[in-house]
């Protein structure tokens, strides 16, 4: 969930102009033009805000929009360089789906959503816009989705679970295997097919029978039939 903050202690980056809309009014002397600018401002560390400004000239409208955006800065929870979980933001006829992505995915978004997430500090995210593609509606729908984000601390507090210090930080670093562990995995996989490494049960189908122990098999091969001894005694 987002929390409004002041821009006094922040180092905001360069603003991003999403759209400059031009309107005209017909008067007695001709046409009178007016410009409306939509601007996104953020520090790329979890803080972002939008603003609008109207003036007779484009630079003046952008300056007004930047001043308005600095008044509407909100801090959102992040998980590394992506968002904690998937959310769907809505504003009028626009819907924006935001989903976290693995490192290296990049920003899969259009111009309006990209301007918001880049100024927020997100580097890996998947997005999809449904309905109206109006830039103002899309920006507001994106901010509505970001306002639904919950950090781990907030989730633990809602469930009544204790918050531990080791559970607060994200665990996004991929766990790699060193060369020794990889070699050990290959050796164990190759040794699965050998009979001597399967609990000392011996090879199947070779030599002795399956269900007979080794002692019985050896004694059965060496013993001679009893009839031979009786015949030899009678002859003597």
C-alpha positions as CSV (number, residue, x, y, z in Angstrom):
1,X,0.0,0.0,0.0
2,X,1.3,3.4,-1.0
3,X,2.1,6.2,1.5
4,X,2.3,9.9,0.6
5,X,5.6,11.6,1.3
6,X,7.2,15.0,0.9
7,X,9.6,15.9,-1.9
8,X,11.9,17.8,0.4
9,X,14.3,15.0,1.3
10,X,14.2,13.2,-2.1
11,X,16.5,13.5,-5.0
12,X,14.1,13.4,-7.9
13,X,15.3,12.6,-11.4
14,X,14.4,14.1,-14.7
15,X,10.6,14.3,-15.4
16,X,9.0,12.2,-18.1
17,X,6.4,13.8,-20.3
18,X,3.8,11.2,-21.2
19,X,1.5,13.4,-23.3
20,X,1.0,17.0,-24.4
21,X,-2.5,17.6,-25.5
22,X,-3.3,20.7,-27.7
23,X,-6.7,22.3,-27.7
24,X,-8.0,25.3,-29.6
25,X,-10.8,27.8,-29.1
26,X,-12.1,29.9,-32.0
27,X,-12.4,33.5,-31.1
28,X,-13.0,36.7,-33.0
29,X,-9.4,37.2,-33.9
30,X,-8.7,33.6,-34.9
31,X,-7.8,30.5,-32.9
32,X,-6.5,30.4,-29.4
33,X,-4.4,27.4,-28.6
34,X,-3.9,25.8,-25.1
35,X,-1.7,22.9,-24.0
36,X,-2.2,20.3,-21.3
37,X,0.8,18.2,-20.2
38,X,0.9,14.9,-18.3
39,X,4.2,14.4,-16.4
40,X,5.6,11.5,-14.3
41,X,8.2,12.3,-11.6
42,X,10.1,9.8,-9.3
43,X,13.4,9.0,-7.6
44,X,13.7,5.4,-9.1
45,X,13.8,4.0,-5.5
46,X,10.1,3.3,-4.9
47,X,8.7,6.8,-5.1
48,X,6.6,8.1,-8.0
49,X,3.9,10.7,-8.7
50,X,2.0,12.2,-11.6
51,X,0.9,15.8,-12.4
52,X,-1.0,17.8,-14.9
53,X,-0.5,21.4,-16.1
54,X,-2.3,23.7,-18.6
55,X,-0.9,26.8,-20.2
56,X,-0.8,28.7,-23.5
57,X,2.7,27.4,-24.1
58,X,4.2,23.9,-23.9
59,X,7.2,24.7,-21.5
60,X,4.9,26.5,-19.1
61,X,2.4,23.6,-19.1
62,X,5.2,21.2,-18.3
63,X,6.5,23.3,-15.5
64,X,3.1,23.4,-13.9
65,X,2.7,19.6,-14.3
66,X,6.1,19.0,-12.6
67,X,5.1,21.2,-9.6
68,X,1.8,19.3,-9.4
69,X,3.6,15.9,-9.6
70,X,6.0,16.9,-6.7
71,X,2.9,17.4,-4.5
72,X,1.5,13.9,-5.3
73,X,4.5,11.7,-4.6
74,X,3.8,8.2,-3.1
75,X,6.1,5.5,-1.9
76,X,5.2,1.9,-3.0
77,X,6.8,-1.4,-1.7
78,X,9.1,-3.1,-4.1
79,X,10.8,-6.5,-4.1
80,X,14.3,-5.9,-5.4
81,X,13.9,-4.6,-8.9
82,X,10.3,-5.8,-9.4
83,X,6.9,-5.7,-7.6
84,X,6.0,-8.1,-4.8
85,X,3.0,-9.8,-6.4
86,X,0.6,-9.5,-9.3
87,X,-2.1,-6.8,-9.2
88,X,-4.8,-5.3,-11.5
89,X,-5.5,-1.6,-11.5
90,X,-8.7,0.0,-12.8
91,X,-9.7,3.5,-13.7
92,X,-12.9,4.1,-15.6
93,X,-12.7,2.0,-18.8
94,X,-9.0,1.1,-18.5
95,X,-7.5,-1.9,-16.7
96,X,-3.8,-2.6,-16.3
97,X,-2.4,-5.9,-15.2
98,X,1.0,-5.8,-13.5
99,X,3.0,-9.0,-12.8
100,X,6.4,-9.5,-11.3
101,X,9.2,-10.9,-13.5
102,X,12.5,-12.7,-13.1
103,X,15.8,-10.8,-13.4
104,X,16.7,-10.2,-17.0
105,X,13.2,-9.9,-18.3
106,X,13.1,-6.2,-18.6
107,X,10.1,-3.9,-18.8
108,X,7.4,-5.3,-21.1
109,X,5.0,-2.4,-21.2
110,X,3.7,0.4,-23.4
111,X,4.7,4.1,-23.3
112,X,2.4,5.2,-20.5
113,X,3.0,2.2,-18.1
114,X,6.7,2.2,-18.9
115,X,7.0,5.9,-17.8
116,X,5.5,5.1,-14.4
117,X,7.4,1.9,-13.6
118,X,10.7,3.3,-14.8
119,X,10.4,6.3,-12.6
120,X,9.4,4.0,-9.8
121,X,12.6,2.0,-10.1
122,X,11.2,-1.3,-11.5
123,X,13.5,-3.1,-14.0
124,X,11.7,-6.4,-14.5
125,X,7.9,-6.5,-15.0
126,X,5.2,-7.9,-17.2
127,X,2.2,-5.6,-18.0
128,X,-1.0,-5.7,-20.1
129,X,-3.5,-2.9,-20.8
130,X,-7.2,-3.8,-21.3
131,X,-9.9,-1.4,-22.5
132,X,-9.2,2.3,-23.1
133,X,-5.6,3.3,-24.1
134,X,-6.1,6.9,-23.1
135,X,-2.7,7.9,-21.5
136,X,-4.3,9.6,-18.5
137,X,-6.6,6.7,-17.8
138,X,-3.7,4.2,-18.2
139,X,-1.5,6.1,-15.8
140,X,-4.2,6.4,-13.2
141,X,-5.0,2.7,-13.6
142,X,-1.3,1.8,-13.1
143,X,-1.1,3.9,-10.0
144,X,-4.3,2.2,-8.7
145,X,-2.7,-1.2,-9.2
146,X,0.5,0.0,-7.4
147,X,-1.5,1.2,-4.5
148,X,-2.7,-2.4,-3.9
149,X,0.8,-3.7,-3.4
150,X,1.6,-5.1,0.1
151,X,5.0,-5.7,1.5
152,X,6.0,-8.8,3.6
153,X,5.8,-6.9,6.8
154,X,2.2,-5.7,6.0
155,X,1.1,-9.2,5.1
156,X,2.6,-10.7,8.3
157,X,0.9,-8.0,10.4
158,X,-2.5,-8.6,8.7
159,X,-2.2,-12.4,9.4
160,X,-1.1,-11.8,13.0
161,X,2.3,-13.5,12.5
162,X,5.6,-12.3,14.1
163,X,7.8,-10.2,11.9
164,X,11.4,-11.5,11.9
165,X,14.3,-9.5,10.7
166,X,15.6,-12.2,8.3
167,X,12.3,-12.4,6.5
168,X,12.0,-8.8,5.5
169,X,14.5,-8.7,2.8
170,X,13.9,-10.1,-0.7
171,X,15.6,-13.3,-1.8
172,X,16.0,-12.7,-5.5
173,X,19.6,-13.7,-6.0
174,X,19.8,-16.9,-8.0
175,X,21.4,-19.8,-6.2
176,X,24.2,-21.2,-8.4
177,X,26.1,-24.5,-8.1
178,X,29.9,-24.5,-7.9
179,X,32.0,-26.9,-10.0
180,X,32.4,-29.5,-7.3
181,X,28.7,-29.9,-6.6
182,X,28.0,-30.1,-10.4
183,X,30.5,-32.9,-10.7
184,X,29.0,-34.7,-7.8
185,X,25.6,-34.5,-9.4
186,X,26.8,-36.0,-12.7
187,X,28.6,-38.8,-10.9
188,X,25.5,-39.8,-8.9
189,X,23.4,-39.7,-12.0
190,X,25.8,-42.0,-13.9
191,X,26.0,-44.4,-11.0
192,X,22.3,-45.0,-10.8
193,X,22.4,-47.7,-13.5
194,X,25.1,-49.8,-11.8
195,X,24.0,-52.7,-9.6
196,X,26.7,-52.4,-7.0
197,X,25.5,-49.0,-5.9
198,X,21.8,-49.9,-5.3
199,X,21.9,-51.0,-1.6
200,X,24.2,-54.1,-2.2
201,X,21.4,-56.1,-3.8
202,X,23.6,-57.4,-6.6
203,X,22.8,-57.5,-10.3
204,X,19.4,-58.6,-11.4
205,X,19.0,-61.6,-13.6
206,X,22.7,-62.6,-13.6
207,X,24.3,-65.6,-11.8
208,X,22.2,-66.7,-8.8
209,X,18.5,-66.6,-8.6
210,X,16.5,-63.6,-7.5
211,X,14.9,-64.9,-4.3
212,X,17.6,-67.3,-3.1
213,X,20.4,-66.2,-0.8
214,X,24.0,-66.7,-1.7
215,X,24.6,-69.5,0.9
216,X,21.8,-71.7,-0.4
217,X,22.9,-71.3,-4.0
218,X,26.5,-72.3,-3.1
219,X,25.6,-75.3,-1.0
220,X,23.2,-76.6,-3.6
221,X,25.8,-76.6,-6.3
222,X,28.4,-78.5,-4.2
223,X,26.2,-81.3,-2.6
224,X,25.9,-84.6,-4.2
225,X,22.8,-86.8,-4.3
226,X,22.4,-89.3,-1.4
227,X,21.9,-92.2,-3.7
228,X,25.5,-92.3,-4.8
229,X,26.8,-92.8,-1.2
230,X,24.5,-95.8,-0.6
231,X,25.5,-97.4,-3.8
232,X,29.2,-97.1,-3.0
233,X,28.7,-98.7,0.4
234,X,26.8,-101.7,-1.0
235,X,29.5,-102.4,-3.5
236,X,32.1,-102.4,-0.8
